[in-house]
Amino acid sequence: MKEKSTFLYSFLMFVMISVMLLGGCSEENKENEKKVIRIGQAPYDYEMPHVEILKQIAIEQGYEVKIVKGAVGFMFLSLTQSDVDVWSGVWLPSIHETYHEKYGNQYELGSAIFENAPLGWVVPEYIDINSIADLVGNEDVVNKKLTGIEPGSGMMMVSEKIVKGYDLDMELVAGTMASMMAELDYAVTHQKPIVFLGWRPLAMMLKYDVKVLEDPKGYWQRDGEYWGIRKGLNEDAPDLYNFCKYHKMSLDDVETFLYENQENGKKAEDLAREWIEKNRSQIASWLEGKA
């Protein structure tokens, strides 16, 4: 009987020690496990500097980074469903007004990275029109078509309203950012007519001699580019949440970044690293939740 009690006692002690050791290992694994930050990225180059900058900062802060790519509608939905933690592509007050009205109460708006950015329908300087109103009854000057980007994007949706609002006999030709840029390059090289979607920051605004058409009816407004943040990130990753609430980057800096990358062949990661080093003290403040 005594031997049985001794065995039972030894067995219970073994179980308790094993549980404690396993618990300790589990806690140690949790501490060593990297948190994951999921950064959204739509197919527009103006997002690239912010994605690369945040990626490098997140890695410095000890996070594992995953880039989630998709169209604008997908990004808004992903923010609301917690499939994306942050996305730097929210344009307000005009381009993404419809999406923001639908989803705005399901995600948090972060900082305006920059504001007062011009955008709209753009033509090369050699085309002798200065306003969308000049196209009324004169659509042939641009071959009766607008060269655009992805269907369902904010600018294409606004363009549909413009065609109806100005009663224009024009076709909206959807495509991709790359296809639109190719069409623009061909048109400018051969001095052909074209009207396309343009905005700042965009490398082509530095590369080509172009002008944004005036919009007397006021469909286009000067927009800002904002961070979209999923709800709850302030608890899961307070440092990166703070960064996305305070981060600023001038319109000129973003455009220069894009131009250096696309026209001079500098790597995005190198350009981002340079910008981070130049703004170390400001970034430290943002991470702590200070302007």
N, C-alpha and C positions, 0 to 999 in steps of 0.2 A: 504493500500500500504506500509505503514511504517512497519507494522507487518510482511509483506511478506519479505521485505528487511532484517529485523532483523533476521528472520528465515533462510534466504539464507546465510547471513553472518555467523551465528552460525554453520550452516551445513558445510560450506566450511572450517571454522576453525577446526571443528571436524575431517573432512577428512584429513586436513593437519597434525594435531597432530597425528592422527592414523598412517599416512604414515611414519612420523618421528619416532614414537615409534617402528613400525614394522621394519623400516630400521635399527634402533639401535639394536634391538634384533637380526636381521639377521647378522649384523656385529659382535655382541658379540658371536653368535653361530659359526661364521666362525673362530673367534679367538680361541674359546674353542675346536673346532674340531681338532682332532689329524690327522696329516699327516700319510699316510700309506706307508711303505717301503715293497716291495715284493722281498724276497730273494729266488733265485733259488737254487735247490738242486737236483743233479743227484744221482743215487743209488750207490755211492762209498763212503766208510767211510772216505777217506782223506779230503772230503769237510766238514765233521761234525764239526771239531773244529772251522773252520772259520765261519760257519753258526751260531753256538751257540755264539761265541764271538761277532759277529756283531749284532745278535739279542739282546743280553743284552745291548750293547752300544746304539743301536737304541732306546730301551725302556728308557734308562737313558736320552736320548736326547729328549724324548717326543713323539716318534713315535709309531704308532701301527704297529706291524710286522705280515706279512703273509708269510708263507713258501710255495713256489710253487715247487712241485716235478715232475720230469719227466726225460726222457732219454736225452742223450747228444744232439741229433739232435733237440729235442723239446726245449732244453734250448737255443741253438743258435737262433732258430727261435723266441722264446719268447723275447729275448733281442732286436731283430730287430723290433718286433711288439709292444714293450713297455708293454708286459704282465708280464715281470720280470724286476726289476730295477737293480739288481746286481746278479752275479753268480761267485763263486770262482773256477769253474772247467775248465777253459781254459788252456790246456796244449800245450805249444809251445817250440821249433819250429817244432816238428815232429808229435806228436800224433794227434793233431787237425788241422794240416796244411790244410787238404782239406776243413774243415768247415771254417777255418779262411780266406782262399782264396775266398770262396763263400760269406761269410757274413761280413768280416772284415771291410768294408767301411760303414756298417750299425750299428755298435756299437763301443764303445770306449774301448780300452784296458787299464786296470788299472795297479796296481803294480804287479811285480813278487813277490808273497808271499815268495817263495824260488826258487832257481835255481839249475842247475847241478844235478838233481835227476836221479839216475840210474834206468833203466827199461828194460824189454824185456822178453825173454823166460827164465824160471827159473826151476832148478831141485834140488832135495835134494842132499846133499853132497855124499851120498852113491852110487849115479849113476855115473859111471866112464866115463863121457864126460864133456868137458869144453867149447865146441864151437858148434854153430849151424851147422857148417861145419862137425863136427864129426857125425852128424846124417845122412849124405848123404850115402845111401846104408846100413845104420845101424839103420833104423827107428824102428825096432822091440824092441830096448832097451827101448823105451817109448811107446810100444804097438801101434805104428803108429798113435798116436793121440795127439793133443794139447788140454788140458782142458782150456777152455776160459770163457769169460764173455758175455755180451749182444751182439747180432749181430748188426752191425752198429756202435759199439763203435770204437774209434780211434785205439786202440790196436788190435782189431780183423781185422780191415782194413789193418793195417801194416802187420799183420800175414799172410793175404792172399797173399800179395806181396812177403813175405819171402818164402812161400811154392813154389810159382812159380819161384822165383829168384834162389833158391837153388835146384830146381827140386826135391823136397821131396815127397815121397809117404806117405803123412800124411793127416789125417782128422782133420779139425778144429771143435771142439765140443763146440758150443755156450751154454751159460747158464746164470747164475746170479753170482754176487759176492759171495752170500751165498753158492750156489751150488759148485762153484769152491773151496771155503774154506773147504767145507765138504769133497770133493774128496781129497784135499791135506791132510787133517787130517787123513783120512782113509789110504791113501798111506803111509804116514810117520809112522803111528802107526804099520802098517803091513809090512814095508820095501818093498813096491811095487813100480814099475816104474811109473813115472809121469813126464810130462813137462807141465808147466802152465804159465800163465801170471803173472808177478810180477813187482813191482815197489817200490820205497820208496817215501813217507812214507807209511808204511803198518805194522800193528802189527805183522803179520806173519814173517816179516823179523827179528824180535827180538825173536819170539817164536820158530821158526824152524831153523835148521842148513841147509841153502840152499845157492845156488850160481846162479848168473845171467850168462847165457851162453854168451860167446864172439860172436860177429857178424862181421866177416871179411868183409862182403859185405857192411856194414854200413847202414842197414835199420833203426836201432835204434840210436837215438841221446839222449844225456842227456837233459832232458826237465826242464822247469820251470812251476810252477802253477800260473796262472794269474787271476786277477779279470776281468770279463767282465762287462761293465757298459752300460746301455742304454743311448742313446743320450738325452740330456736335463736334466739329473739328477743333473748336476751342478747348475741349476737354481731352481729346485724343492726341493732339499735337499743338499745344499752345504757342510754341515758338514760331512754327510755320503759319499758324493762323494769324498771329500778330504781323508777320511779314506781309501777308496778303491783305491785311487791313491798312497798312501804311506805305507799302512799296510805291515809289514814283520813278519814272524814267521819262525824260523829256522826249518830245516828238522828234526833235533833231537827232538825239542820241539813238533812238530806235531806227530811224531812217538811215543814219550813217552805218549802224550795225548791219542792216540789210544790204546796203550798197557794197560795203566791204566784203561781205560774205558772197554775194551773187556776182559782183562785177570784178572784184579783185582776188577772189578765190581764198579769202581767209576763212579758217575753220570756225564754225559757230562756237565750239567749246573754248577756243582760244580767245575769241572776242568777248565771250561771257566772263572768262577768267580775268581779262583786262579790266572790264567794267566793275567787277566785284572788288578787285584790288584798289581801284580808284575811289570806291565808295564804301570802304570797310567800316568806318566809324558810323556812317548813316545806317548801314545794314545792321550793325550791332544794336542800334537804337530801335530799329523796326522789330527785330526779333524779341526785344524786351517789351514791346508794346508802346513805344514812344515815337512821336512824330519826328 
